[in-house]
Structures are given as C-alpha cells and as structure tokens.
Amino acid sequence: MDPMTKMWMSLIAILIMGLSVFLITFARSRTKGLLRGVLSVIAFVIMLIGLLGGVASIM
C-alpha cells in the first residue's frame, strides 16, 4: 500500500474512533434504559471498526 493510502486510512480510522467517543458520551449523559445500552453497543462496534482500520493502515 502506498503512503498516501495509509495516511487516508489512518485519518478515517481516527475520525471513526472520534465518532464512537462522541456517541458513547452522548449515550451516557443524555439517555437512559434500553436506548443507552443500544447506543453503547453501537459505539463499541464503531470503535472496533476504527481499530481495524488503524491496524490496516499500519501494515
């Protein structure tokens, strides 16, 4: 993979992780009950996708 592609992949991974941090912060401060759990699980899945994108950009 060329360096520019790695740069874009890592930038996208960082933005995806930032989205998951925003989502978990929103879920824990503004929601209650089942919606809080669903948003937390979605944030966790988004964080895993960002992690995989970050690892892929290193290789």
Summary of the structure (lengths in Angstrom):
residues: 59
radius of gyration: 13.7
end to end distance: 8.3
largest distance: 45.8
contacts: 164
relative contact order: 0.22
helix: 90%
strand: 0%
